[in-house]
Amino acid sequence: MKHIKFILLSIIIVSINSCSVYNFTGTGKIDAETFQVGFFQNNAELIEPGIDRTFTLELQDLIQNQTNLNLVKNGADLTYEGEIVDYRISPMTATADQRAAQNRLTIRVNVRFTNKKKEADDFEKPFTFFYDYPAEQQLTGATLNSALKEIFERITQDIFNESLAKW
């Protein structure tokens, strides 16, 4: 009976200790207190006005919502910088009479991440995602908003995972 109590107590202690490092965003323990996101300028050949500001704000919001880090303007422990390097619309599928049936918007963002407290985590890397839409629709209004929302959600989550979650 003593052995069973000892085993149960050991399991409970190990379970409690192992859960203390994990949180619901999957980041584990972050050895930083502040972060900053520089303005991601749109350097793509095809320019869509306003996406640079939208992307920058989306990345800031994601990090603020999924961590307890404080956003600062300079001197941060974690720094995100970069630029939008590609904004491209291309036909994806064709109909029998050689017309585009579906188009794809692809956005690529180059990111430089710097961690002052752990330089081994620093990286510079491109992140890309796309949105397919029917060729008969124009990429304006609601279609453009849906495309940007989906693409930016995926790219910002990929950046977050690469820099903090280590997935």
C-alpha positions as CSV (number, residue, x, y, z in Angstrom):
1,M,0.0,0.0,0.0
2,K,2.9,2.4,0.8
3,H,4.4,1.7,-2.7
4,I,1.1,2.6,-4.4
5,K,0.9,5.9,-2.5
6,F,4.5,6.6,-3.3
7,I,4.0,5.9,-7.0
8,L,0.8,8.0,-7.2
9,L,2.5,10.9,-5.4
10,S,5.5,10.7,-7.7
11,I,3.2,10.8,-10.8
12,I,1.3,13.8,-9.5
13,I,4.5,15.7,-8.7
14,V,6.0,14.9,-12.1
15,S,2.8,15.9,-13.9
16,I,2.6,19.3,-12.1
17,N,6.3,20.1,-12.7
18,S,6.2,19.2,-16.4
19,C,3.1,21.4,-17.0
20,S,4.6,24.5,-15.4
21,V,6.8,25.3,-18.5
22,Y,4.0,24.8,-21.1
23,N,1.3,27.3,-22.0
24,F,-1.6,27.1,-24.4
25,T,0.1,28.9,-27.2
26,G,2.9,26.2,-27.3
27,T,5.7,28.6,-26.7
28,G,7.1,27.2,-23.5
29,K,9.2,29.6,-21.4
30,I,10.2,32.8,-23.3
31,D,13.3,34.3,-21.9
32,A,12.3,37.9,-22.9
33,E,10.1,40.7,-21.7
34,T,9.8,43.0,-24.6
35,F,9.4,42.9,-28.4
36,Q,9.3,45.3,-31.3
37,V,8.0,45.0,-34.8
38,G,9.6,47.3,-37.4
39,F,7.5,48.5,-40.3
40,F,7.4,45.9,-43.1
41,Q,7.8,48.0,-46.2
42,N,6.3,46.8,-49.4
43,N,9.2,46.2,-51.8
44,A,7.2,44.0,-54.2
45,E,7.1,44.8,-57.9
46,L,3.3,44.9,-57.8
47,I,2.1,47.3,-55.1
48,E,-1.2,46.9,-53.2
49,P,-1.5,50.1,-51.1
50,G,-1.8,49.6,-47.3
51,I,-0.8,45.9,-47.0
52,D,2.6,46.9,-45.4
53,R,0.8,48.6,-42.5
54,T,-1.8,45.9,-42.2
55,F,0.9,43.1,-42.1
56,T,2.9,45.0,-39.5
57,L,-0.1,45.4,-37.2
58,E,-1.2,41.8,-37.7
59,L,2.2,40.6,-36.6
60,Q,2.2,42.9,-33.5
61,D,-1.4,41.8,-32.6
62,L,-0.5,38.1,-32.9
63,I,2.5,38.3,-30.6
64,Q,0.7,40.4,-28.1
65,N,-2.3,38.0,-28.0
66,Q,-0.3,34.8,-27.7
67,T,2.4,35.9,-25.3
68,N,2.8,38.1,-22.2
69,L,5.6,40.2,-24.0
70,N,5.3,44.0,-23.9
71,L,5.4,45.9,-27.2
72,V,8.0,48.7,-27.2
73,K,9.3,51.1,-29.9
74,N,13.0,50.4,-29.5
75,G,15.5,48.5,-27.4
76,A,13.4,45.3,-27.3
77,D,14.6,41.8,-26.3
78,L,13.0,40.4,-29.5
79,T,13.0,42.3,-32.8
80,Y,11.1,41.5,-36.0
81,E,12.1,43.4,-39.1
82,G,11.7,42.8,-42.8
83,E,9.9,43.6,-46.0
84,I,7.2,42.3,-48.3
85,V,9.2,41.1,-51.2
86,D,6.5,39.6,-53.5
87,Y,2.9,40.2,-54.2
88,R,1.9,38.2,-57.3
89,I,-1.3,37.2,-59.0
90,S,-1.1,34.2,-61.3
91,P,-3.5,31.8,-63.1
92,M,-3.8,28.4,-61.5
93,T,-6.3,26.3,-63.4
94,A,-7.6,26.6,-66.9
95,T,-10.9,25.8,-68.6
96,A,-11.3,23.7,-71.8
97,D,-11.1,26.9,-73.9
98,Q,-7.8,28.0,-72.3
99,R,-9.2,30.6,-69.9
100,A,-8.2,30.9,-66.3
101,A,-10.7,29.3,-64.0
102,Q,-8.8,30.1,-60.8
103,N,-6.2,32.7,-59.8
104,R,-3.8,32.7,-57.0
105,L,-2.5,35.6,-54.9
106,T,0.9,34.8,-53.4
107,I,2.6,37.0,-50.9
108,R,6.2,36.5,-49.7
109,V,7.6,38.3,-46.7
110,N,11.3,38.4,-45.7
111,V,11.8,38.4,-41.9
112,R,14.8,39.1,-39.8
113,F,14.3,38.0,-36.2
114,T,16.8,39.0,-33.5
115,N,16.8,37.7,-29.9
116,K,19.2,39.8,-27.7
117,K,19.1,37.2,-24.9
118,K,19.7,34.2,-27.1
119,E,21.6,34.9,-30.4
120,A,21.4,31.3,-31.5
121,D,17.6,31.9,-32.2
122,D,18.3,34.8,-34.7
123,F,17.3,34.1,-38.3
124,E,16.5,35.7,-41.6
125,K,14.0,33.8,-43.6
126,P,11.2,34.3,-46.2
127,F,7.6,33.2,-45.4
128,T,5.1,32.7,-48.2
129,F,1.4,31.8,-48.4
130,F,-1.3,32.1,-51.1
131,Y,-5.0,32.4,-51.6
132,D,-6.9,30.9,-54.5
133,Y,-10.0,32.7,-55.9
134,P,-12.3,32.2,-58.9
135,A,-11.0,33.9,-62.0
136,E,-14.3,35.7,-62.7
137,Q,-13.9,37.7,-59.4
138,Q,-11.8,40.8,-59.3
139,L,-9.2,41.0,-56.5
140,T,-10.9,44.0,-54.8
141,G,-13.2,44.6,-51.9
142,A,-14.3,41.6,-50.0
143,T,-12.3,39.1,-52.1
144,L,-9.1,41.1,-51.4
145,N,-9.9,41.4,-47.7
146,S,-10.5,37.7,-47.4
147,A,-7.3,36.9,-49.3
148,L,-5.2,39.2,-47.1
149,K,-6.8,38.0,-43.9
150,E,-6.1,34.3,-44.7
151,I,-2.5,35.0,-46.0
152,F,-1.5,37.2,-43.2
153,E,-2.9,34.9,-40.5
154,R,-0.9,32.0,-41.9
155,I,2.4,34.0,-42.4
156,T,2.2,35.7,-39.0
157,Q,1.5,32.3,-37.3
158,D,4.5,30.7,-39.2
159,I,6.7,33.6,-38.1
160,F,5.5,33.2,-34.5
161,N,6.1,29.4,-34.6
162,E,9.6,29.8,-36.1
163,S,10.7,32.5,-33.6
164,L,9.0,31.6,-30.3
165,A,7.2,28.2,-30.5
166,K,10.1,26.4,-32.2
167,W,7.8,24.1,-34.2
